[in-house]
Amino acid sequence: MKNVSAMVLAGGRGVRMHSATSKMLMPILGRPMVVFPTRLALETVDGPVVVVSGDFIAEVEAAVRAEAEDSRLRFARQAQPLGTADAVKAGLAALDGVEGWLLILNGDVPAVTSSLVDRLAEMAEEKGAGIVFAGFKTDDPFGYGRVLFDDSGVIQAIREQKELKQEELSYKIVNAGIYLVKLELLRAFLAQVKPAEKQREYLLTDVVEFIVAGGGRAELLLVKDADELQGVNNRVELAAVTQRIRSGRNRALMLAGVGMPHPESVDVEFSVTVGPDTVLEANVALRGKTSVGTGCRIGNGTIIEDSRLAEGVKVLPYCVLESSDIGPGCGVGPFAHTRPGTVLQKGAKIGNFVETKKTVLGEGSKANHLSYLGDASIGAAVNVGAGTITCNYDGYSKFKTVIEDGVFIGSDTQLVAPVTVGKEAVIAAGTTVTRDVPPGALAISRVDQANRDGYAELRKQRKQKR
């Protein structure tokens, strides 16, 4: 929209959230709630965008700038919570000399789309209005400001819940708190606005009556899909809005070629990228700075955070991947945990109940069962047997294990770091490795086995005598 600035009212503390954090900072798919209307404003107007908050202004500004840095962004503090008109007045201090129109959005209404904003602008132009605002019809209007009409259907005012007269309580067309208003009219209103009779706050909704009384025109954009205008005042409403935003996010991913048999259960944060021909099964969560390549499959219940998956990776159900780099064609899981610093090179595999940390697993290497690999450098084509442990911590410091190419490690092996196993060496099952193993050597450390014939019969006789 041309010659339009925007303001996002983000002063809500969120008392009904029962949290020490401002509700404006509550995350929706990894993005603080206030960021949604702010990004919408930046995408739809050509002028400055002011975010107004109170005691949480520093936190709000940091959250917005982290997600939507733009030279047009400005921030203003409302010194005291004296009402919505007072908040707008505080925001206008950051718009000195700016003329034209102002789009006003609420920081706790995150599901509004650019289509709705475009319709507001179209209506303002078509109708020659001084203000256009969004609203909807509901059978349960309690808590909302009601839109008042005269007998000919012309809008006269918006009356807040606490200010309603008895005969106005049943009105069903309500205000959603989204406005497009001429700045000159708004400034004139703010210069004379008085506190509401009962609430004793300065109410922005009174601007409609002011404009109409001055001979101007107010228009209502009646929105059929009221869920788009859902405000967030508690965690129940936050979950409902999150579901709507999740649905839109996942729909866009599916249209771009990502498979989701159960999209209602999949969380893909906005910072995540997913390539086409990848399938995300039920209850998958992709978080942070994660990227998933083409042709991958992520199994049920898997959580991936701040990780890179190349093309063709298969993650079986119920795995957790954190700050890991998974190369092309690798396999992970089920029930595997890659902790920060894990690197799986091309074609490597880790399987059931394997945990890795600060470990490189070389090309084609595998650790398929019940192992812990920490602070390790493992070469190519290495077989790590079931129950293998790198003993990397002595209670004070961490030490590194180096396993060179082609090594075969038998089951139930403990590698006590620091230790190096040379190329193509073999570690016998049940061995505790405490010294370096030369290339091509066999390492074995076992107590000699002794078999006592007839022991089972002797055991039975002893039991009978008890």
C-alpha positions in Angstrom: 0.0 0.0 0.0 1.3 3.4 -0.9 1.6 6.4 1.5 0.7 4.1 4.4 2.6 3.6 7.7 1.8 1.0 10.3 1.7 0.6 14.1 1.7 -2.6 16.1 0.3 -2.4 19.6 2.3 -4.8 21.7 1.8 -3.7 25.3 -0.1 -6.7 26.6 1.5 -8.3 29.7 -0.5 -11.5 29.4 -1.7 -11.9 32.9 -4.0 -14.7 31.9 -1.0 -16.6 30.4 0.2 -17.0 34.0 3.7 -16.3 32.9 6.5 -13.9 33.8 7.1 -13.4 30.1 5.0 -11.0 28.0 2.5 -12.8 25.9 3.9 -10.9 22.9 7.0 -13.0 23.2 5.2 -16.4 23.3 6.5 -18.5 20.4 4.4 -19.8 17.6 6.4 -22.3 15.5 9.6 -20.7 16.8 8.6 -17.1 16.1 7.5 -14.7 18.9 3.8 -13.8 18.5 4.5 -10.0 18.0 6.7 -10.8 15.0 3.7 -12.0 12.9 1.8 -8.7 12.7 5.1 -6.8 12.5 6.3 -8.8 9.5 2.8 -8.4 7.9 3.1 -4.6 8.3 6.5 -4.5 6.7 5.3 -6.6 3.8 2.1 -4.5 3.1 3.0 -0.9 3.7 5.6 1.4 2.2 6.1 3.7 5.3 7.6 3.3 8.7 6.4 0.6 11.1 6.2 1.4 14.8 6.0 -1.2 17.5 4.6 0.1 20.8 5.0 -1.7 24.1 5.4 -0.9 27.8 7.6 -2.5 30.4 8.8 -5.2 27.9 9.8 -2.8 25.2 13.5 -3.9 25.3 12.6 -7.6 25.0 10.0 -6.9 22.3 12.4 -4.9 20.2 15.1 -7.5 20.5 12.6 -10.3 19.4 11.4 -8.3 16.5 14.8 -7.2 15.2 16.0 -10.8 15.4 13.3 -11.9 13.1 12.4 -8.9 10.9 15.3 -6.4 10.7 14.3 -3.5 8.5 15.4 0.1 8.3 11.7 1.2 8.5 11.3 -0.3 12.0 10.8 2.1 14.9 9.9 1.4 18.6 8.0 3.4 21.1 7.4 3.0 24.8 4.0 3.6 26.4 5.0 4.9 29.9 1.8 3.9 31.6 -1.0 1.5 30.5 -3.6 4.2 30.1 -5.5 2.6 27.2 -5.2 1.9 23.5 -5.6 5.6 22.4 -2.7 6.5 24.7 -0.6 3.7 23.2 -1.2 5.0 19.7 -0.3 8.5 20.9 3.0 7.2 22.2 3.6 5.5 18.9 2.8 8.6 16.9 5.7 10.3 18.6 7.9 8.1 16.4 6.0 9.3 13.3 6.6 13.0 13.4 6.1 14.6 10.0 4.6 11.4 8.5 1.4 11.9 6.7 -1.1 9.7 4.8 -2.7 6.6 6.3 -1.9 4.4 9.4 -2.5 0.7 9.6 -3.0 -0.3 13.2 -2.5 -4.0 14.1 -2.5 -5.8 17.5 0.5 -7.8 18.6 -1.6 -10.5 20.0 -3.6 -11.1 16.8 -1.0 -13.1 14.8 -3.0 -14.9 12.1 -4.1 -11.8 10.0 -3.2 -12.2 6.4 -2.1 -9.7 3.7 -5.3 -10.4 1.9 -7.3 -8.8 4.7 -5.0 -5.7 4.8 -5.5 -5.4 1.0 -9.2 -5.5 1.4 -9.1 -2.7 4.0 -7.2 -0.5 1.6 -9.5 -1.3 -1.3 -12.6 -0.4 0.8 -11.0 2.9 2.0 -10.4 3.9 -1.6 -13.8 2.8 -2.9 -15.9 4.3 -0.1 -14.0 7.5 0.5 -13.8 6.7 4.2 -11.7 8.3 6.8 -11.4 5.0 8.7 -11.9 1.4 7.8 -11.8 -1.3 10.4 -12.3 -5.1 10.5 -15.0 -6.9 12.5 -17.1 -10.0 12.5 -20.4 -11.3 13.6 -20.7 -13.7 16.6 -23.3 -15.2 18.8 -21.1 -14.7 21.8 -20.0 -11.1 21.6 -19.1 -10.7 25.3 -15.8 -8.9 25.8 -15.7 -7.3 22.3 -16.5 -3.8 21.4 -19.9 -3.6 19.5 -20.3 -1.8 16.2 -23.3 0.6 16.4 -25.4 1.6 13.4 -28.1 4.1 12.9 -31.5 3.1 11.5 -30.2 3.4 7.9 -27.3 1.1 8.6 -24.6 3.8 8.7 -21.8 3.2 11.3 -22.0 5.6 14.2 -19.5 4.3 16.8 -17.7 1.4 18.4 -18.7 0.9 22.1 -16.5 -1.2 24.4 -18.0 -3.9 26.5 -17.8 -2.0 29.8 -19.3 1.1 28.2 -22.3 -0.5 26.6 -25.8 0.5 27.4 -28.3 -2.3 28.3 -30.0 -2.3 24.9 -26.6 -2.6 23.2 -25.4 -5.8 25.0 -27.1 -8.1 22.5 -25.5 -6.6 19.4 -23.6 -9.3 17.5 -21.3 -7.4 15.1 -18.0 -6.7 16.9 -14.8 -4.9 16.4 -11.6 -6.8 15.8 -9.2 -3.9 16.6 -7.6 -3.6 13.1 -7.8 -0.2 11.6 -6.8 1.8 8.5 -7.2 5.5 9.4 -6.1 8.8 7.9 -3.3 10.2 10.1 -4.7 13.8 10.1 -8.0 12.6 11.5 -6.2 10.3 14.1 -4.0 13.2 15.3 -7.1 15.4 15.7 -8.9 12.8 17.7 -5.9 12.2 20.0 -5.7 15.9 20.7 -9.1 15.9 22.3 -9.8 12.3 23.5 -11.1 11.9 27.0 -11.1 8.9 29.4 -14.0 6.6 29.0 -16.8 7.0 31.5 -16.4 3.6 33.3 -13.0 2.3 32.3 -11.2 5.6 32.8 -8.9 4.8 30.0 -8.3 6.5 26.6 -10.0 4.2 24.1 -8.9 4.1 20.4 -12.4 2.8 19.5 -13.8 6.3 20.2 -12.0 7.5 17.0 -14.9 6.1 14.9 -17.5 8.2 16.7 -15.2 11.3 16.4 -14.7 10.9 12.7 -18.4 10.3 12.0 -19.4 13.3 14.2 -17.1 15.4 12.2 -18.8 14.5 8.9 -16.4 11.8 7.9 -17.2 8.2 7.0 -16.4 5.0 8.8 -16.6 1.6 7.0 -16.6 -1.9 8.4 -14.9 -4.9 6.7 -17.0 -7.7 7.8 -14.8 -10.8 7.9 -16.5 -14.2 7.5 -13.6 -16.2 8.8 -13.5 -14.9 12.4 -10.6 -17.3 13.3 -8.3 -15.0 11.2 -9.0 -12.3 13.8 -8.5 -14.5 16.9 -6.8 -12.7 19.7 -4.6 -14.5 22.2 -5.3 -13.9 25.8 -4.6 -17.3 27.3 -2.9 -20.5 26.5 -6.1 -22.1 25.1 -6.4 -19.4 22.5 -2.6 -19.6 21.9 -3.0 -23.3 21.0 -5.9 -22.5 18.7 -4.1 -19.8 16.8 -1.0 -22.0 16.6 -3.0 -24.7 15.0 -4.3 -22.3 12.3 -0.8 -20.9 11.6 0.6 -24.5 11.5 -2.0 -25.5 9.0 -1.0 -22.6 6.7 2.7 -23.3 7.1 2.3 -27.0 6.4 0.0 -26.4 3.4 2.6 -24.2 1.8 5.3 -26.9 2.4 3.1 -29.6 0.9 2.3 -27.5 -2.2 6.1 -27.2 -2.6 6.6 -30.9 -2.6 7.0 -32.0 1.0 5.0 -35.1 2.0 3.0 -35.1 5.3 0.6 -37.9 5.8 -0.6 -36.3 9.1 0.1 -32.5 8.7 -2.0 -31.6 11.7 0.7 -33.1 14.0 3.8 -31.8 12.3 5.6 -28.7 13.6 8.0 -27.0 11.2 9.4 -23.7 12.5 9.6 -20.8 10.2 13.4 -20.8 10.4 13.5 -24.4 8.9 13.9 -25.3 5.2 12.7 -28.6 3.8 13.4 -29.9 0.3 10.9 -31.5 -2.1 10.3 -35.3 -2.1 11.0 -35.4 1.6 8.3 -37.0 3.8 7.6 -35.9 7.4 5.7 -38.5 9.3 3.4 -37.9 12.2 4.5 -35.9 15.3 7.7 -34.7 13.7 9.2 -31.4 15.0 11.8 -29.5 13.0 13.2 -26.6 15.0 15.8 -23.8 14.9 18.3 -23.5 12.1 17.5 -26.9 10.6 17.7 -27.7 6.9 16.5 -30.9 5.4 17.5 -31.9 1.9 15.6 -33.5 -0.9 14.3 -37.1 -0.8 14.6 -37.6 3.0 12.2 -39.4 5.2 11.8 -38.4 8.9 10.1 -41.0 11.0 7.3 -40.7 13.6 8.0 -38.7 16.7 11.4 -37.4 15.6 12.7 -34.1 16.9 15.4 -32.3 14.9 17.0 -29.0 16.1 19.7 -26.8 14.5 20.8 -29.6 12.3 21.6 -30.1 8.6 20.4 -33.2 6.7 21.7 -33.7 3.2 19.7 -35.4 0.5 18.4 -39.0 0.9 18.7 -39.2 4.7 16.5 -41.7 6.4 15.7 -41.0 10.1 13.6 -43.8 11.6 11.0 -43.2 14.3 11.7 -41.5 17.7 15.1 -40.0 17.2 16.5 -36.7 18.6 19.0 -34.8 16.5 20.7 -31.7 18.0 23.2 -29.5 16.2 24.3 -32.3 13.9 25.5 -32.6 10.3 24.0 -35.7 8.6 25.5 -36.4 5.2 23.9 -37.8 2.0 22.3 -41.2 2.2 22.9 -41.6 5.9 20.6 -43.6 8.2 19.7 -42.8 11.8 17.6 -44.7 14.3 15.2 -45.8 15.5 15.6 -44.4 19.0 19.0 -42.7 18.3 20.3 -39.5 19.8 22.8 -37.3 18.0 24.1 -34.6 20.3 25.9 -31.4 19.3 29.0 -31.8 17.2 27.9 -35.1 15.6 28.9 -35.5 11.9 27.8 -38.5 9.9 29.6 -38.6 6.5 28.1 -40.0 3.3 26.3 -43.3 3.8 27.1 -43.7 7.5 24.6 -45.3 9.8 23.7 -45.3 13.5 20.9 -47.5 14.7 18.9 -48.5 17.7 19.7 -46.7 21.0 23.0 -45.2 19.7 24.1 -41.9 21.2 26.8 -39.7 19.7 28.4 -36.4 20.8 31.2 -34.5 19.2 31.9 -37.4 17.0 32.6 -37.8 13.3 31.5 -41.1 11.8 33.3 -41.6 8.5 31.9 -42.5 5.1 30.1 -45.9 5.1 30.8 -46.6 8.7 28.1 -48.0 11.0 27.2 -48.3 14.6 23.9 -50.1 14.6 23.2 -51.1 18.2 23.3 -49.8 21.7 26.5 -47.7 21.7 27.8 -44.4 23.0 30.3 -42.6 20.8 31.6 -39.4 22.4 34.6 -37.1 21.5 35.5 -39.6 18.7 37.0 -39.4 15.2 35.9 -42.5 13.3 37.2 -43.2 9.8 35.6 -44.7 6.8 34.2 -48.3 6.6 34.4 -48.9 10.3 32.1 -51.4 12.0 31.2 -50.5 15.6 29.7 -53.5 17.4 26.8 -53.6 19.8 27.5 -52.2 23.2 30.6 -50.2 22.3 31.5 -47.3 24.6 34.1 -44.6 24.2 35.1 -43.8 27.8 35.8 -40.1 27.2 35.5 -38.6 30.7 37.6 -39.2 33.8 35.5 -37.0 36.0 37.6 -33.9 35.3 38.3 -33.7 31.5 37.2 -35.1 28.2 39.5 -37.1 26.0 39.4 -38.2 22.4 39.2 -41.6 20.7 40.6 -42.0 17.2 39.5 -45.0 15.1 41.1 -45.1 11.7 39.7 -46.5 8.4 38.5 -50.1 8.1 38.6 -51.0 11.8 36.3 -53.8 13.1 35.2 -53.3 16.7 33.6 -56.3 18.3 30.6 -56.1 20.6 30.9 -55.0 24.2 34.1 -53.0 23.7 35.2 -50.2 25.9 37.7 -47.7 24.4 39.3 -45.8 27.3 40.4 -42.4 25.9 42.8 -41.0 24.9 43.4 -43.9 22.6 44.0 -44.6 18.9 43.0 -47.7 16.9 45.1 -48.0 13.8 43.8 -48.7 10.3 42.2 -52.1 9.7 42.8 -53.2 13.2 40.4 -55.7 14.9 39.1 -55.3 18.4 37.8 -58.6 19.8 34.4 -58.7 21.5 34.5 -57.9 25.2 37.8 -56.1 25.1 38.7 -53.0 27.1 41.2 -51.0 25.1 43.5 -48.9 27.3 46.5 -48.6 24.9 46.9 -47.6 21.2 46.3 -50.5 18.8 48.7 -50.6 15.8 47.3 -50.8 12.3 46.2 -54.3 11.3 46.6 -55.7 14.8 44.2 -57.7 16.9 43.5 -56.3 20.3 42.0 -58.7 22.9 41.7 -58.4 26.7 39.8 -61.3 28.3 40.2 -63.5 31.4 40.8 -67.1 30.2 37.6 -69.1 30.1 37.4 -72.1 32.4 34.6 -74.8 31.9 33.7 -77.1 34.8 32.1 -80.3 33.6 29.1 -81.5 35.7 28.5 -78.2 37.4 24.7 -78.2 36.8 24.2 -81.5 38.6 26.4 -80.3 41.5 24.3 -77.2 41.8 21.1 -79.2 42.0 22.5 -81.3 44.8 23.5 -78.3 46.8 20.0 -76.8 46.3 18.3 -80.0 47.6 20.4 -79.9 50.8 19.2 -76.4 51.8 
